[in-house]
Amino acid sequence: MSSLDTVRDGYRSFDEREDAPVLKGAVGFGLLAALPYIIEIDVAGMELAAALSLKVLILTLIYAYTAQAWNIMSGYTGQFSFGHAAFFGIGAYATQALVVDYAINPWFGMFVGGGVAALYGLLIGFLSFRFNLRGHYFALATLAFAELVRFVIVNMSELHGANGYFKPFPRDYDAAYGLLAFQFESDLPYYYLILGFLLVVTVVSWAVKNSWIGLYFFAIREDERAASSVGVPAFRYKLLGIAISAFFTALGGAYWSMYFNTIRPDTVFALFKNVELLLPAVVGGPGTVVGPIIGSFIVTPMSEIARTSFTGINGLDRVIYGAFLIVIVIYSPRGVVSWPERGRALYRRVRGSGGEE
Amino acid sequence: MRLVSSVALSLPLQGGGLGRFVDPFVQFVIDVVNMEAVLLQLLVFGLLLGGVYALTALGLTMIFGVMDVINFAHGAFLVVGMYTVWLASTTVGLSPFLGIPLAAVVLFVLGVVVHVLTVEPIIEAPQQNQLIATLGVLFIVQSGIEILFSPDPQQVSLSLGSIELGGVFVPRGQLYALLIALGTMLAVRALLNRTDLGRRIRGTANNREGARYVGINVPRINYLTFGIGAALAGIAGGSIALFQRFDPFTGETYLINAFVIVILGGLGSFPGAFVGGLIIGLIQVFGGYYLPGTTAQVLIFLLFIGTLLVKPEGLFGGAGA
């Protein structure tokens, strides 16, 4: 027995422990918490911070968060939504509209946004699922619902139309910089805040997956008619999925609007935003809990680094991004989380054929 | 008559509340009652635009009908068509009317290449994978054009002027675009209904499995269909270039409306694409005249959602490609 096998067996016995997922999660999030310091470690005169700034890390966690929220609905129940920008934008707009126009604390506005988004999600779900839309038709319907909100807002002067909102100073709504004001003077607290968001949504996602709800969700994804025939209330559970997903996506939008200075219909509701929000989940592995986080650590830094390194040629980063999308879906349709398993299968095949000779 | 004038009196109150949503429709009804000349003009503009919209949707609906792929790259194909016509006319001085067939050839080749590289390998994969792959193509082509020709709007210099018919202006550029659209649609219809290749394409659209059993080379049909669909986008883009300024991102707007048309008319249906195109063209022109800002687009999306819900197979659904 080689030392490699010892390690593997040790890991396997650890994997079988009941609290293994909790421990793994704790280690994972512990790593994420240490990340802002890790990137500054100097290794032979090189530090990761040169390529990976704190801003990129924050963006990475934002998209990990939104992809996790998208995953609860689309990854688990298999109803592919292409319109999550609707919920994201609603969260951002509710927060900004309340804080700018009425000086209401953004935390309150965030939950208002979450509620409105959940209701909008229920409306979309009720209409779409009632009329049995699925596959392409459902994806296009969600896209249409997202574009609908965008054009409604562009044409509403009450919501500042196409100009959008400019984030106010904390003193404008009687607060000082800090957690309560949802605004900080440096990026580090922002990082830990989005990490907290990500922790919450990941725990929710994990809890959903490991409860009867998850069981119903996956039954619907695998074969909806079979699930219905054994008594799974598919319609109600699909609605539950879209409502949870919409709620959390809107909170991500609220965070976005408090981190960046401006929001406009063209940014938070953009056609491209629909993709950005869900892509980490598809890259990482739809329907898995770690997939969206791992996926975001691949997609987001890559796209940010491409954007900052090719400033000379406008649009080159999008060419690279597009090529990356194609490569990912062609070579890894089940996501990055399936790589170890694929690697093991390859290893077994190589060793198996070697043994026969 | 009294009803109409009392309604007209309430018009100055517009701007607040629900008035701004109601007033344009009231205004429209008043104009219809009074038989305003502007209505005829708008109708002509709407039909002209609708014909071109129908052509933009044609390739999309064909690809969807045959291989069940939502092709996001279609928007980029339209833009390549526009730039081909523009490039041919500015560098070699080729007439835009000869540039359009050239665009069709260029796009056919591009379409086949894109299909073989990105769609064929995952044709059996879950549907969202093809959607993401074609979206990747959209980004590459769109930004590629931006890099090559700058993001500034371009224009094919053509001074065609317009014809006046009984008080109605018909811009020549748009008229020719409409004629090209109609001609192309008839040609594609003939191709599908009268040729052997057309029969194979329709057979594959009806039943991929069955097509394979009777000896149709389905992968070949796939790439030919994708190429023809892209070529149609090239013709559509070239026709749009006859009367409109464009930039690398013009395709996105047309793409979204093409989706609406395809769903409205029925996925895979040709007459559906035509009627859907006319409906969207009319809504845009009338909406642009009566409604503030881009509210017409809101109407289009409501119509889209309504269609998806009530009749997802579309107006002409089930008619086949």
Chai-1 contact restraints between the chains, C-beta under 6 A:
chainA,res_idxA,chainB,res_idxB,connection_type,confidence,min_distance_angstrom,max_distance_angstrom,comment,restraint_id
A,F80,B,Q128,contact,1.0,0.0,6.0,A-B,restraint_1
A,L127,B,L309,contact,1.0,0.0,6.0,A-B,restraint_2
A,F131,B,L309,contact,1.0,0.0,6.0,A-B,restraint_3
A,G135,B,Q127,contact,1.0,0.0,6.0,A-B,restraint_4
A,H136,B,I70,contact,1.0,0.0,6.0,A-B,restraint_5
A,H136,B,Q127,contact,1.0,0.0,6.0,A-B,restraint_6
A,Y137,B,P312,contact,1.0,0.0,6.0,A-B,restraint_7
A,A141,B,L308,contact,1.0,0.0,6.0,A-B,restraint_8
A,A144,B,F301,contact,1.0,0.0,6.0,A-B,restraint_9
A,A144,B,F304,contact,1.0,0.0,6.0,A-B,restraint_10
A,A144,B,I305,contact,1.0,0.0,6.0,A-B,restraint_11
A,E147,B,F301,contact,1.0,0.0,6.0,A-B,restraint_12
A,L148,B,F301,contact,1.0,0.0,6.0,A-B,restraint_13
A,F151,B,T294,contact,1.0,0.0,6.0,A-B,restraint_14
A,F151,B,Q297,contact,1.0,0.0,6.0,A-B,restraint_15
A,F151,B,V298,contact,1.0,0.0,6.0,A-B,restraint_16
A,V152,B,V298,contact,1.0,0.0,6.0,A-B,restraint_17
A,V154,B,T294,contact,1.0,0.0,6.0,A-B,restraint_18
A,N155,B,G293,contact,1.0,0.0,6.0,A-B,restraint_19
A,N155,B,T295,contact,1.0,0.0,6.0,A-B,restraint_20
A,I313,B,I147,contact,1.0,0.0,6.0,A-B,restraint_21
A,G315,B,S143,contact,1.0,0.0,6.0,A-B,restraint_22
A,G315,B,E146,contact,1.0,0.0,6.0,A-B,restraint_23
A,G315,B,I147,contact,1.0,0.0,6.0,A-B,restraint_24
A,R318,B,F139,contact,1.0,0.0,6.0,A-B,restraint_25
A,R318,B,S143,contact,1.0,0.0,6.0,A-B,restraint_26
A,V319,B,I140,contact,1.0,0.0,6.0,A-B,restraint_27
A,V319,B,S143,contact,1.0,0.0,6.0,A-B,restraint_28
A,V319,B,G144,contact,1.0,0.0,6.0,A-B,restraint_29
A,Y321,B,F139,contact,1.0,0.0,6.0,A-B,restraint_30
A,G322,B,G136,contact,1.0,0.0,6.0,A-B,restraint_31
A,G322,B,F139,contact,1.0,0.0,6.0,A-B,restraint_32
A,G322,B,I140,contact,1.0,0.0,6.0,A-B,restraint_33
A,L325,B,I132,contact,1.0,0.0,6.0,A-B,restraint_34
A,L325,B,G136,contact,1.0,0.0,6.0,A-B,restraint_35
A,I326,B,T118,contact,1.0,0.0,6.0,A-B,restraint_36
A,I326,B,A133,contact,1.0,0.0,6.0,A-B,restraint_37
A,I326,B,G136,contact,1.0,0.0,6.0,A-B,restraint_38
A,V329,B,N129,contact,1.0,0.0,6.0,A-B,restraint_39
A,V329,B,I132,contact,1.0,0.0,6.0,A-B,restraint_40
A,V329,B,A133,contact,1.0,0.0,6.0,A-B,restraint_41
A,I330,B,P121,contact,1.0,0.0,6.0,A-B,restraint_42
A,I330,B,I122,contact,1.0,0.0,6.0,A-B,restraint_43
A,P333,B,A125,contact,1.0,0.0,6.0,A-B,restraint_44
A,P333,B,N129,contact,1.0,0.0,6.0,A-B,restraint_45
